[in-house]
Amino acid sequence: MKKRTIITVIGALLLILLLKNILSTPKTTDVATVATRTAKIVQTQIVGRGIFSEQVHVTGRVAADRETMISTQGTGFIGALPVDIGDRVVAGQTLASIADTYGLSGNAISAAALGVTGAELTRDNTLVSLGQAVASTKIAFEKAQKDYDATLLNATETLDQAERNAAALQTGTTGVGGTSTSKAQLDLNNYIAAQQKQLDAFETSYANQLQSFQSFLANVIDTTDTLLGVSEQKKSINDSYEYLLSATDSQQKIKADNLLQQLLAYKTWSPDSTGTLMERVNELQKVQNLTSELLSAVKVVLINSVTDATVFPSSTLTADRAIIDAYQTQYNGLSAGLVSFLNSAQTFLATYQNERLAREQAVKIAADNAINSLEQTKISVENSLRTASSGLELAKNAYEAAQKAQEIGTSQVDQSIGLASLRLSDAQGGAARLNVTAPFTGVIIARNVEIGSLVSPGANLFTLGDTSRLIIKTDVSVEQHKYLAEGQDIPLIFGGETFHGTLSHLSAGPDPVTRLYRVEIALPTSHPKITLGDIVDVVLPGAPISENPEDAQIVIPYTALRNLGQETFAVYVMTLEDELKQTGTLHERIVKIGKMNETSVTIVEGLAV
């Protein structure tokens, strides 16, 4: 079977056989003689007229297709340098070691370790102090509880005795003291009538405050429930990113969930209209405090959350934080008026209740002096219980505050230890960076340091080349650049042997200093005789000898020419008829040659197209 490479040229009539050692005897035109020879595989090419181009020889250097500068991240003097230019290294191999001459890394590690120890000692002392505060307030709370229980028991016994005494007195002592029942009742009625207008004003203000806060509260509950997924309706909304919420402190998420669970009952809250204004005001204050705690807890959750580009991107986290901050701002605005109302309402109602109670007591005393002692006893007992209850509440609040302070303090000291540990890790990492290693397998092309050289982060120590694929680099002038294009077949000469590469890269612009264009030629495979740094003769296409199409000549590959000696040359051709009939017959033609270069030659006589 014949091996063919056919290149079509307009006006071509001949097939020139490109022969590589196919015939040993020159000048044979007899078809029969040709037919008796041993069959050879030949390569044919259609040729025609074309404009002959000169060729330019430039020097190229064999280089690695990939070259990387290797720098250091440490500071110090080069202590060991086990490799040199031309050495082949493997990925991960140590190229240089930096001596920590001044002990900077060791000092940093020691200082960081002391920081960790100090943070741990601070934590221990803090935890002891906070634990003592919790223990002491707990003891005080338990004592207050016992005192309240004893006061309650004593009050019950005292009231029972007073009721028995009043029953005994009530049998024949009505009206003792001359106090008029109607006058005391009139005084009570006048007082209630006088205070009713202010009571109505507080009722109206309460309704307005309640309405504003209910709308705000419903929005807060709905938004935080959507984020946290606590209610039955929304517990699956955040399944894809719930694990990212408060990822660095899961206890904050639990705390926020618990607060929201308490507030869910107030989403459609409507206070009991049968309760007193004081009871409703107190309930409103309770809900206000829960709302404040929830907003603070959710804000901490978002601070401790991490992001995920797919399910919980940073833009979503930023938006959620902005929403909570906006609610906090709105809450602060509502809270200012609400707190003022609550304080004034509680003060007035406490005074009103006390004054009304005193007048009602006067009515009771006036109505029945017989039970005066009982009523006084009740007041005394109630005061005692109130005092005991107040003491119990204060002790409870102090105990809970100590527990909360312990929780916050523990979190803060743990964060301090975490930061100190991070500094220690950074210092230890700095020590590890004192060894410079090869990022991939290759050959050391350049070395910029010697043993004892002082280096700092970013200093270029080596240039490492990947020799698995070699290229040839050269530079050409602006004039030569316009005859080149990526993908061109480029002849290369090394050691007297010609082979071919492909122009793989041609710089878009010239070097600003040399005004030369960089050219890179890729080898299909690594040539066995070529090594990194070798100098190769690169044959580049140059300017055509004429721009006029009428000056076109017959141009054939230089390898198709047979030198018969005494400046006589021949080529072997196959006529179009032989090609159509597939006879395989070759015809020798004596030709006269003209201009030639490394790859082509012009025919001035002997062939016609």
C-alpha positions in Angstrom: 0.0 0.0 0.0 1.3 3.5 -0.8 1.6 6.1 1.8 0.4 9.5 0.4 0.3 13.1 1.5 -1.5 15.1 -1.3 -1.3 18.9 -1.2 -3.5 20.6 -3.8 -2.0 23.5 -5.7 -4.0 25.4 -8.3 -2.9 24.5 -11.9 -0.9 21.4 -10.8 -0.4 18.7 -13.5 2.4 16.6 -12.1 2.9 14.3 -9.1 6.4 14.6 -7.7 7.5 11.6 -5.7 9.2 12.4 -2.4 11.8 9.7 -2.2 13.8 8.7 0.8 16.4 6.1 -0.3 13.9 4.3 -2.5 16.1 3.7 -5.6 19.8 2.9 -5.9 20.3 3.3 -9.7 19.8 6.7 -11.3 18.3 7.6 -14.6 15.6 4.9 -15.3 12.8 5.7 -17.7 12.0 2.2 -18.9 8.6 1.2 -17.5 9.4 -2.5 -17.7 12.7 -2.1 -15.9 11.0 -0.1 -13.2 8.4 -2.7 -12.8 10.9 -5.4 -12.1 12.3 -3.7 -9.0 11.2 -4.4 -5.5 8.1 -2.4 -4.5 8.8 0.6 -2.3 6.5 2.7 -0.1 6.7 6.3 -1.5 5.1 9.6 -0.6 3.7 11.7 -3.4 2.7 15.4 -3.4 0.9 17.5 -6.0 3.0 20.5 -6.8 2.6 23.7 -8.8 3.7 27.3 -9.1 4.1 29.4 -6.0 6.1 32.4 -4.6 9.4 31.2 -3.1 10.2 32.5 0.4 13.6 32.9 2.0 14.2 31.3 5.4 15.7 32.8 8.5 17.9 30.9 11.0 17.7 31.9 14.6 19.0 30.4 17.8 16.6 28.8 20.2 17.1 27.5 23.7 15.5 24.2 25.0 13.3 25.0 28.0 10.7 23.4 30.2 7.1 23.9 29.2 6.3 24.9 32.8 8.7 26.9 35.0 7.9 28.0 38.5 9.7 30.3 40.8 9.9 28.9 44.4 9.9 31.4 47.2 10.0 31.1 51.0 7.5 32.1 53.7 10.0 32.1 56.5 12.7 34.5 57.7 16.3 33.6 58.5 19.6 32.4 57.0 19.9 29.5 54.5 21.3 26.7 56.7 21.2 23.8 54.2 21.2 23.7 50.4 21.1 20.1 49.2 20.4 20.8 45.5 22.1 22.7 42.7 21.3 23.8 39.2 20.5 20.8 36.9 19.5 18.5 39.7 16.4 16.5 39.3 14.0 16.6 42.3 10.7 15.0 43.1 7.6 16.6 44.5 7.9 17.3 48.3 11.7 17.0 48.3 13.5 19.6 50.5 15.4 22.2 48.4 16.6 24.4 51.2 16.3 24.8 55.0 16.2 28.1 56.8 18.1 28.3 60.1 16.2 30.1 62.8 19.4 31.9 63.8 17.9 34.5 66.1 15.4 32.0 67.6 12.5 34.1 66.3 10.2 31.1 65.7 11.2 29.5 69.0 10.6 32.8 70.8 7.2 33.2 69.1 6.2 29.6 70.1 7.3 30.1 73.7 5.4 33.4 73.9 2.3 31.9 72.4 2.6 28.9 74.8 2.9 31.2 77.7 -0.2 33.0 76.4 -2.1 29.7 76.4 -1.0 29.0 79.9 -2.0 32.5 81.1 -5.4 32.2 79.5 -6.0 28.8 81.1 -4.9 30.2 84.5 -7.3 33.2 84.0 -10.0 30.8 83.1 -9.5 28.7 86.2 -9.5 31.7 88.5 -12.6 33.2 86.8 -14.5 29.9 87.0 -13.7 29.6 90.7 -14.8 33.2 91.4 -18.0 32.8 89.4 -18.7 29.4 91.0 -18.4 31.0 94.4 -20.8 33.7 93.5 -23.3 31.1 92.2 -22.9 29.1 95.4 -23.4 32.1 97.7 -26.5 33.4 95.9 -27.9 29.9 95.9 -27.6 29.7 99.7 -29.2 33.1 100.0 -32.1 32.0 97.7 -32.7 28.8 99.7 -32.7 30.8 102.9 -35.2 33.3 101.5 -37.4 30.4 100.4 -37.4 29.0 104.0 -38.1 32.4 105.5 -41.0 32.9 103.1 -42.4 29.4 104.0 -42.1 30.2 107.7 -43.8 33.6 107.2 -46.6 32.0 105.2 -47.2 29.4 107.9 -47.2 32.0 110.7 -49.5 34.3 108.6 -52.0 31.5 108.2 -52.0 30.7 112.0 -52.3 34.5 112.8 -55.3 35.0 110.4 -57.1 32.0 111.8 -56.7 33.4 115.3 -57.8 36.9 114.2 -60.9 35.5 112.5 -61.9 33.7 115.7 -61.4 36.9 117.7 -63.4 39.0 115.1 -66.3 36.5 115.2 -66.3 36.8 119.0 -66.2 40.7 118.9 -68.7 41.0 116.1 -71.5 39.6 118.3 -72.1 42.8 120.2 -69.7 45.6 119.2 -71.1 47.0 116.0 -70.3 50.7 115.4 -67.7 50.9 118.2 -65.7 54.2 117.8 -68.6 56.2 116.3 -67.2 56.0 112.7 -69.9 56.6 110.1 -70.3 53.9 107.5 -71.8 56.2 104.9 -69.0 58.8 105.4 -66.3 56.2 104.8 -68.1 54.9 101.8 -68.6 58.4 100.4 -64.9 59.0 100.8 -64.1 55.8 98.9 -66.6 56.6 96.2 -65.2 60.2 95.8 -61.6 58.9 95.6 -62.6 56.3 92.9 -64.5 58.9 90.9 -61.6 61.3 91.2 -59.1 58.7 90.0 -61.3 57.2 87.3 -60.3 59.7 84.6 -56.7 58.9 85.1 -57.5 55.2 85.1 -59.4 55.6 81.9 -56.4 57.5 80.4 -54.1 54.6 81.5 -56.5 52.1 79.9 -56.4 54.0 76.6 -52.7 54.3 76.7 -52.4 50.6 77.6 -54.6 49.7 74.6 -52.5 51.9 72.2 -49.2 50.5 73.6 -50.6 46.9 73.4 -51.8 47.4 69.8 -48.4 48.8 68.6 -46.4 46.1 70.4 -48.7 43.2 69.3 -48.1 44.1 65.6 -44.3 44.3 66.2 -44.3 41.1 68.3 -46.2 39.1 65.6 -43.6 40.2 63.0 -40.6 39.4 65.3 -42.1 35.9 66.1 -42.8 35.2 62.4 -39.3 36.3 61.2 -37.4 34.5 63.9 -39.5 31.4 63.6 -38.7 31.3 59.8 -35.0 31.6 60.7 -34.9 29.1 63.6 -37.7 26.7 62.6 -39.3 26.2 66.0 -43.0 26.0 65.4 -44.7 23.0 63.8 -45.6 25.1 60.7 -42.0 26.2 60.1 -39.8 23.6 61.7 -38.7 22.2 58.3 -38.1 25.5 56.5 -34.5 25.8 57.5 -33.5 22.1 57.3 -30.9 22.8 54.6 -28.9 25.3 56.6 -30.0 24.8 60.3 -26.7 23.1 61.1 -24.9 26.3 60.0 -26.8 28.5 62.5 -24.7 29.3 65.6 -22.3 26.5 64.3 -19.5 27.9 66.5 -21.7 27.9 69.7 -24.7 25.6 69.5 -25.9 26.5 73.0 -26.8 30.0 71.7 -29.2 28.3 69.2 -30.8 26.2 72.0 -31.3 29.4 74.1 -32.9 31.3 71.2 -35.2 28.3 70.4 -36.3 28.2 74.1 -37.1 31.9 74.1 -39.0 31.7 70.9 -41.0 28.7 72.2 -42.1 30.9 75.1 -43.2 33.7 72.8 -45.0 31.6 70.3 -48.1 31.6 72.6 -48.2 35.4 72.3 -48.2 35.6 68.4 -52.0 36.1 68.5 -52.0 37.3 72.1 -55.1 39.0 73.5 -54.9 39.8 77.2 -57.6 38.6 79.5 -60.0 41.6 79.7 -61.3 40.4 83.1 -57.8 40.9 84.7 -56.9 44.1 86.5 -55.0 46.8 84.7 -52.0 46.1 86.9 -52.1 42.4 85.9 -52.3 43.2 82.3 -49.5 45.8 82.6 -47.3 43.3 84.3 -48.0 40.7 81.6 -47.1 43.3 78.9 -43.9 44.0 80.7 -43.1 40.2 80.8 -43.7 39.9 77.1 -41.6 42.9 76.4 -38.7 41.5 78.3 -39.0 38.1 76.5 -39.0 39.9 73.2 -35.8 41.8 74.1 -34.1 38.6 75.2 -35.1 36.8 72.0 -33.7 39.6 69.7 -30.4 39.5 71.6 -30.2 35.7 71.5 -31.0 35.6 67.7 -28.3 38.2 67.1 -25.8 36.1 69.0 -26.9 33.1 66.9 -26.2 34.9 63.7 -22.8 36.1 65.0 -21.8 32.5 65.6 -23.2 31.2 62.3 -21.1 30.1 59.3 -22.0 30.4 55.7 -22.2 28.0 52.8 -22.1 29.2 49.2 -25.0 26.9 48.2 -27.5 26.7 51.0 -26.6 29.7 53.3 -24.4 32.2 51.4 -22.9 35.2 53.2 -25.4 37.5 51.5 -28.2 35.7 53.2 -26.5 35.9 56.6 -25.8 39.6 56.1 -29.5 40.2 55.2 -30.7 38.2 58.3 -28.4 40.3 60.5 -29.7 43.5 59.0 -33.3 42.3 59.6 -32.6 41.5 63.3 -30.7 44.8 63.7 -33.7 46.6 62.2 -36.1 44.9 64.6 -33.7 45.8 67.5 -33.9 49.4 66.4 -37.7 49.3 66.1 -37.8 47.6 69.5 -35.7 50.4 71.0 -38.1 52.9 69.6 -41.1 51.1 70.9 -39.4 50.3 74.2 -38.7 53.9 75.1 -42.4 54.8 75.1 -43.5 51.4 76.5 -41.0 51.5 79.4 -42.1 55.0 80.3 -45.7 53.9 80.2 -45.1 50.8 82.3 -43.2 52.7 84.9 -45.8 55.5 85.2 -48.7 53.0 85.1 -47.2 50.7 87.7 -46.4 53.7 90.0 -49.9 55.1 89.6 -51.6 51.7 90.0 -49.6 50.8 93.0 -50.5 54.1 94.6 -54.1 53.8 93.5 -54.4 50.3 94.8 -52.8 51.3 98.1 -55.0 54.4 98.5 -58.1 52.5 97.5 -57.2 49.6 99.8 -56.8 52.1 102.7 -60.2 53.6 102.0 -61.9 50.2 101.6 -60.4 49.2 104.9 -61.9 52.3 106.4 -65.3 51.3 105.0 -64.9 47.9 106.5 -63.8 49.3 109.8 -66.7 51.8 109.7 -69.1 49.0 108.7 -68.0 46.7 111.4 -65.6 47.7 114.1 -65.8 44.2 115.3 -63.6 43.0 112.5 -61.2 45.9 112.7 -58.7 43.8 114.5 -59.1 41.1 111.8 -58.5 43.5 109.0 -55.5 45.0 110.6 -54.1 41.6 111.2 -54.7 40.8 107.5 -52.9 43.9 106.5 -50.0 43.0 108.8 -49.9 39.5 107.5 -50.1 40.6 103.9 -47.3 43.1 104.5 -45.2 40.4 106.1 -45.9 38.1 103.2 -45.2 40.9 100.7 -41.9 41.6 102.4 -41.0 37.9 102.5 -42.1 37.5 98.9 -40.0 40.5 97.8 -37.0 39.2 99.6 -37.5 35.8 97.9 -37.8 37.4 94.5 -34.7 39.5 95.0 -32.7 36.4 96.1 -34.0 34.4 93.1 -33.0 37.2 90.7 -29.6 37.5 92.3 -29.1 33.7 91.9 -30.2 33.7 88.3 -28.0 36.7 87.6 -25.0 34.9 89.0 -25.8 31.8 86.9 -26.0 34.0 83.8 -22.8 35.8 84.7 -21.1 32.4 85.1 -22.4 31.3 81.7 -21.1 34.5 80.0 -17.8 34.5 81.9 -17.2 30.9 80.9 -17.8 31.7 77.3 -15.5 34.7 77.4 -12.6 32.8 79.0 -13.1 29.9 76.6 -12.8 32.4 73.7 -9.6 33.8 75.2 -8.1 30.3 75.3 -9.2 29.7 71.7 -7.4 32.9 70.5 -4.3 32.0 72.5 -4.3 28.5 71.0 -4.7 30.0 67.5 -1.6 32.2 68.1 0.3 29.2 69.2 -0.7 27.3 66.1 0.4 30.2 63.9 3.7 30.3 65.6 4.2 26.6 65.2 3.2 26.9 61.5 5.8 29.6 61.1 8.5 27.2 62.3 7.2 24.6 59.8 7.6 27.1 57.0 11.4 27.2 57.5 11.8 24.2 55.1 11.4 24.9 51.3 10.1 21.9 49.3 9.6 21.2 45.6 5.9 21.6 44.5 6.3 19.1 41.7 8.8 16.8 40.1 11.3 18.5 37.7 14.8 20.0 37.3 16.4 22.9 39.1 16.8 25.6 36.4 18.1 28.5 38.6 19.3 28.9 42.1 19.4 32.4 43.6 20.8 31.8 47.1 23.9 30.3 48.8 24.4 28.8 52.2 24.3 31.7 54.7 22.1 34.0 52.5 19.5 36.0 54.5 16.0 35.5 53.1 12.6 36.9 54.0 9.0 35.9 53.0 8.5 36.1 49.3 12.2 35.8 48.4 12.7 33.9 45.1 15.1 31.0 45.9 14.8 28.6 42.9 13.3 28.2 39.5 11.9 24.7 38.9 11.1 23.4 35.5 8.8 20.5 34.5 10.9 18.6 31.9 8.1 16.1 31.0 7.4 18.3 28.0 10.1 20.4 26.4 9.7 23.5 24.3 12.2 25.7 22.4 12.2 29.5 23.1 13.5 32.1 20.8 12.9 35.8 20.0 12.2 37.4 16.6 12.1 40.9 15.2 9.0 42.9 14.3 9.6 42.2 10.6 10.0 38.4 11.1 7.0 38.3 13.4 4.5 39.0 10.6 5.4 35.8 8.7 4.7 33.6 11.7 1.4 32.1 13.0 0.6 29.6 15.7 0.3 26.0 14.4 3.1 26.5 11.7 5.4 23.5 11.2 8.9 24.7 12.1 12.1 22.9 11.0 14.7 22.5 13.8 18.4 21.5 13.4 20.4 20.0 16.2 23.6 17.9 16.0 23.4 17.8 12.2 19.9 16.3 12.3 16.7 18.1 11.1 13.4 17.5 12.8 10.2 19.5 13.1 8.2 21.2 15.9 5.0 23.2 16.0 4.8 26.9 16.8 2.7 26.8 20.0 2.9 30.4 21.2 3.6 33.8 19.6 3.5 36.8 21.9 0.9 39.4 21.0 3.2 42.3 21.6 7.0 42.9 21.7 9.1 43.1 24.9 9.1 46.8 26.0 12.9 46.8 26.3 14.3 44.6 23.5 11.3 45.1 21.1 11.5 41.4 20.2 8.6 39.0 20.1 8.8 35.8 22.1 8.3 32.5 20.1 7.7 29.1 21.7 7.9 25.9 19.6 6.5 22.6 21.0 8.1 19.3 20.3 5.6 16.5 19.7 7.6 14.2 21.9 10.8 14.7 23.8 13.7 14.3 21.3 16.1 11.7 22.7 19.2 13.8 21.9 17.9 17.1 23.3 18.1 18.1 26.9 17.2 21.2 29.0 19.3 24.2 28.1 20.6 22.9 24.7 20.9 25.4 21.8 18.9 24.5 18.6 19.0 26.1 15.2 15.4 27.2 14.4 14.5 27.7 10.7 11.7 30.2 10.4 9.8 31.3 7.2 11.0 34.6 5.9 9.9 37.2 3.4 8.8 36.0 -0.1 11.2 36.9 -2.9 8.4 38.7 -4.8 4.9 39.9 -4.1 3.9 39.7 -7.8 1.9 36.5 -8.7 3.4 36.5 -12.2 6.8 35.7 -10.7 5.5 32.4 -9.3 7.8 29.4 -10.0 7.5 25.6 -9.6 8.4 24.9 -6.0 9.0 21.3 -4.8 10.1 19.9 -1.5 13.9 19.7 -1.2 13.7 16.0 -0.3 12.2 15.2 -3.7 15.4 16.3 -5.5 18.0 13.7 -6.6 21.6 14.9 -6.9 23.1 12.9 -9.8 26.5 14.7 -9.6 28.3 17.3 -11.7 25.5 19.7 -10.9 22.9 17.5 -12.4 19.6 16.9 -10.6 16.5 14.8 -11.2 13.1 14.1 -9.8 10.7 11.2 -10.2 7.2 12.0 -11.4 4.0 10.1 -12.0 1.8 11.4 -14.8 -1.8 12.1 -14.3 -2.6 9.1 -16.6 -0.4 6.8 -14.4 -2.2 8.1 -11.3 -5.7 7.5 -12.8 -4.7 3.9 -14.0 -2.8 3.3 -10.8 0.1 1.7 -12.7 2.7 2.7 -10.1 5.1 3.7 -12.9 7.7 6.3 -12.1 9.4 8.6 -14.7 12.7 10.3 -14.1 13.1 13.9 -15.2 16.3 15.9 -15.4 15.7 19.3 -14.0 17.6 22.6 -13.5 17.1 24.1 -10.1 17.0 27.7 -9.0 16.7 29.2 -5.4 16.6 26.8 -2.5 16.3 26.9 1.3 16.3 24.3 4.0 12.9 22.8 2.9 12.2 23.8 -0.7 13.8 24.3 -4.1 12.6 26.1 -7.3 12.6 24.3 -10.7 13.5 26.5 -13.6 13.7 23.8 -16.4 12.6 20.2 -16.8 9.1 20.3 -15.5 5.9 22.0 -16.8 2.6 22.6 -15.1 
